[in-house]
């Protein structure tokens, strides 16, 4: 009998201990969920308060007289219009002034004393040497000769003489490369029998002139052959330069 009572008391104690352990485990395991539920409840309450405040603001705005906002809107519109007008006028003044200054600054003058660079016709086909990126890298004498040559060609083209493309220089003269012209220098040599024979010691022409198989001492009618020494253009004389 005593032994049975001990088992009963032991069973009751075990049940009490087990129940306490379960309770502690439940409290520990469900604590995060209870905290999340409390946070959600707090957020819901704040959201309801914010909605209520917004409703009050909307109601006060809707009840406000329309006349009270109209003068302000008109004033802002007037000020904005005036500001746009002033800004537009200032922009126009700024856009006019720099363009005039740029036009004046674009008037370039020859570094060799030849005066302002000439105005180039729109249909001028050759390059303008002083506008090329590598022009400044050339030696001074080369720049000078190229400028004189370009000035001559531009003046020729502007005067209506347009049957050429490019040019070269020789002994200080400019030789335009006409489409049908060859410049030659004729020299002589003596044969063993004492007779003299002529030959072409120098010639100039553009790459567009085909002289293959042509006797330039007896040229065909479609080809113009000029003496190199007596032809050509003196740039200083032609351009009225000193």
C-alpha positions as CSV (number, residue, x, y, z in Angstrom):
1,X,0.0,0.0,0.0
2,X,2.8,2.4,0.9
3,X,4.5,1.5,-2.4
4,X,1.4,2.3,-4.4
5,X,1.1,5.7,-2.7
6,X,4.7,6.5,-3.6
7,X,3.9,5.7,-7.2
8,X,0.8,7.9,-7.2
9,X,2.7,10.8,-5.6
10,X,5.6,10.4,-8.1
11,X,3.1,10.3,-11.0
12,X,1.4,13.5,-9.8
13,X,4.8,15.3,-9.3
14,X,5.8,14.2,-12.8
15,X,2.6,15.5,-14.3
16,X,3.0,18.9,-12.4
17,X,6.6,19.2,-13.7
18,X,5.7,18.2,-17.2
19,X,2.8,20.7,-17.2
20,X,5.1,23.5,-16.0
21,X,7.7,22.7,-18.7
22,X,5.0,22.7,-21.4
23,X,3.8,26.1,-20.1
24,X,7.3,27.6,-20.2
25,X,7.9,26.2,-23.6
26,X,4.6,27.6,-24.9
27,X,5.4,31.1,-23.5
28,X,8.9,31.1,-25.0
29,X,7.9,29.7,-28.4
30,X,4.9,32.0,-29.0
31,X,6.5,35.2,-27.7
32,X,7.6,36.4,-31.2
33,X,4.1,35.9,-32.6
34,X,2.5,37.8,-29.8
35,X,5.0,40.6,-30.3
36,X,4.2,40.7,-34.1
37,X,0.5,40.8,-33.3
38,X,1.0,43.7,-30.9
39,X,3.0,45.6,-33.5
40,X,0.4,45.0,-36.2
41,X,-2.3,46.2,-33.8
42,X,-0.2,49.4,-33.2
43,X,0.3,50.0,-36.9
44,X,-3.4,49.6,-37.6
45,X,-4.2,52.1,-34.9
46,X,-1.7,54.7,-36.3
47,X,-3.1,54.2,-39.8
48,X,-6.6,54.8,-38.6
49,X,-5.5,58.0,-36.9
50,X,-3.7,59.3,-40.1
51,X,-6.8,58.6,-42.2
52,X,-8.9,60.5,-39.7
53,X,-6.5,63.5,-39.9
54,X,-6.4,63.4,-43.7
55,X,-10.2,63.4,-43.8
56,X,-10.3,66.5,-41.6
57,X,-7.8,68.3,-43.8
58,X,-9.7,67.4,-47.0
59,X,-13.0,68.6,-45.4
60,X,-11.4,71.9,-44.3
61,X,-10.0,72.4,-47.8
62,X,-13.3,71.6,-49.5
63,X,-15.2,74.0,-47.2
64,X,-12.8,76.9,-47.9
65,X,-14.1,79.7,-50.2
66,X,-12.9,79.5,-53.8
67,X,-12.4,83.3,-53.9
68,X,-9.7,83.1,-51.2
69,X,-7.3,81.2,-53.6
70,X,-8.1,82.9,-56.9
71,X,-6.0,86.1,-56.3
72,X,-3.0,84.1,-55.3
73,X,-3.2,82.0,-58.5
74,X,-3.7,85.0,-60.7
75,X,-0.7,86.7,-59.0
76,X,1.5,83.7,-59.5
77,X,0.4,83.4,-63.1
78,X,1.2,87.1,-63.7
79,X,4.6,86.8,-62.0
80,X,5.4,83.6,-64.0
81,X,4.4,85.2,-67.3
82,X,6.5,88.3,-66.5
83,X,9.5,86.1,-65.5
84,X,9.2,84.1,-68.7
85,X,9.1,87.3,-70.8
86,X,12.1,88.8,-69.0
87,X,14.0,85.5,-69.5
88,X,13.1,85.4,-73.1
89,X,14.2,88.9,-73.8
90,X,17.5,88.3,-71.9
91,X,18.1,85.1,-73.9
92,X,17.5,87.0,-77.2
93,X,19.9,89.7,-76.2
94,X,22.5,87.2,-75.2
95,X,22.0,85.2,-78.4
96,X,22.4,88.4,-80.6
97,X,25.5,89.7,-78.8
98,X,27.7,86.6,-79.0
99,X,26.8,85.9,-82.6
100,X,27.9,89.4,-83.5
101,X,31.1,89.0,-81.5
102,X,31.7,85.6,-83.2
103,X,31.3,87.1,-86.6
104,X,33.8,89.8,-85.8
105,X,36.3,87.2,-84.3
106,X,36.1,85.0,-87.4
107,X,37.7,87.7,-89.5
108,X,41.2,86.2,-89.8
109,X,44.2,88.0,-91.0
110,X,47.2,86.6,-92.8
111,X,50.3,86.2,-90.6
112,X,52.4,87.2,-93.6
113,X,51.0,90.7,-94.1
114,X,48.6,89.8,-96.9
115,X,45.6,91.3,-95.1
116,X,42.3,89.5,-94.2
117,X,41.8,86.1,-95.7
118,X,39.4,86.3,-98.8
119,X,35.8,85.3,-98.8
120,X,35.5,81.8,-100.3
121,X,32.7,81.1,-102.8
122,X,30.3,78.4,-101.7
123,X,31.0,76.3,-104.8
124,X,34.8,76.5,-104.6
125,X,36.0,72.9,-105.0
126,X,39.5,72.9,-103.5
127,X,40.6,72.8,-99.9
128,X,41.2,76.1,-98.0
129,X,44.7,75.5,-96.8
130,X,44.6,77.9,-93.8
131,X,41.6,76.0,-92.4
132,X,43.3,72.6,-92.4
133,X,44.2,71.1,-89.1
134,X,47.8,70.4,-90.1
135,X,48.4,73.8,-91.7
136,X,50.0,75.2,-88.5
137,X,52.5,72.3,-88.4
138,X,54.1,73.3,-91.7
139,X,57.2,75.4,-92.0
140,X,56.6,79.2,-92.3
141,X,57.8,79.4,-95.9
142,X,55.5,76.5,-96.9
143,X,52.5,78.2,-95.2
144,X,53.3,81.4,-97.1
145,X,53.5,79.7,-100.5
146,X,50.3,77.7,-99.9
147,X,48.4,80.8,-98.8
148,X,49.5,82.7,-101.9
149,X,48.5,79.8,-104.2
150,X,45.1,79.5,-102.5
151,X,44.4,83.2,-102.7
152,X,45.2,83.1,-106.5
153,X,42.9,80.1,-107.1
154,X,40.0,81.6,-105.0
155,X,40.3,84.9,-107.0
156,X,40.3,83.0,-110.3
157,X,37.2,81.0,-109.3
158,X,35.4,84.1,-108.0
159,X,36.1,85.8,-111.3
160,X,34.3,83.0,-113.2
161,X,37.4,81.1,-114.4
162,X,36.5,77.6,-113.2
163,X,38.1,75.2,-115.7
164,X,40.8,74.0,-113.3
165,X,41.2,71.9,-110.2
166,X,44.2,72.4,-107.9
167,X,47.6,74.0,-108.7
168,X,51.3,74.0,-107.9
169,X,54.1,76.5,-107.8
170,X,57.3,76.9,-109.6
171,X,59.9,79.7,-109.4
172,X,57.5,81.8,-107.3
173,X,54.6,81.5,-109.8
174,X,51.3,79.7,-109.5
175,X,50.2,77.2,-112.1
176,X,46.5,76.3,-112.1
177,X,45.8,72.8,-113.1
178,X,43.4,73.3,-116.0
179,X,41.6,70.2,-117.4
180,X,43.2,70.5,-120.8
181,X,46.6,72.1,-120.1
182,X,50.2,70.9,-119.7
183,X,53.1,73.2,-118.8
184,X,56.4,72.1,-120.2
185,X,60.0,73.3,-120.2
186,X,61.8,72.5,-123.4
187,X,65.5,71.9,-123.4
188,X,68.1,71.0,-126.1
189,X,71.0,68.6,-126.3
190,X,73.6,68.2,-129.0
191,X,74.0,65.0,-131.0
192,X,77.4,63.5,-132.0
193,X,76.9,64.9,-135.5
194,X,76.6,68.4,-134.1
195,X,72.8,68.7,-134.6
196,X,70.6,69.7,-131.8
197,X,67.5,68.0,-130.6
198,X,64.8,69.2,-128.2
199,X,63.4,67.3,-125.2
200,X,61.0,68.1,-122.3
201,X,63.1,68.6,-119.2
202,X,60.2,69.6,-116.9
203,X,56.4,69.4,-117.1
204,X,53.4,70.2,-114.9
205,X,49.8,69.2,-115.2
206,X,47.0,67.9,-113.0
207,X,46.4,64.2,-112.5
208,X,43.2,64.5,-114.6
209,X,45.2,65.3,-117.7
210,X,46.1,62.2,-119.6
211,X,49.2,62.5,-121.7
212,X,50.1,58.8,-122.2
213,X,51.5,58.3,-125.6
214,X,51.2,62.0,-126.5
215,X,54.0,63.9,-128.2
216,X,53.9,67.2,-126.2
217,X,56.2,68.8,-128.7
218,X,53.5,68.2,-131.3
219,X,50.4,68.0,-129.2
220,X,46.9,67.2,-130.5
221,X,44.3,69.9,-130.9
222,X,42.4,69.0,-127.7
223,X,45.4,69.5,-125.5
224,X,46.9,72.9,-124.7
225,X,50.7,73.0,-124.1
226,X,52.1,76.1,-122.5
227,X,55.7,77.1,-121.9
228,X,56.5,76.7,-118.2
229,X,58.8,79.8,-117.9
230,X,56.6,82.3,-119.8
231,X,53.3,81.2,-118.3
232,X,52.0,80.9,-114.8
233,X,50.6,83.6,-112.5
234,X,52.7,86.0,-110.4
235,X,50.7,86.0,-107.1
236,X,51.9,89.4,-105.9
237,X,51.0,91.1,-109.2
238,X,47.7,89.2,-109.6
239,X,46.6,89.9,-106.0
240,X,48.0,93.5,-105.9
241,X,50.3,92.6,-103.0
242,X,53.6,94.2,-102.1
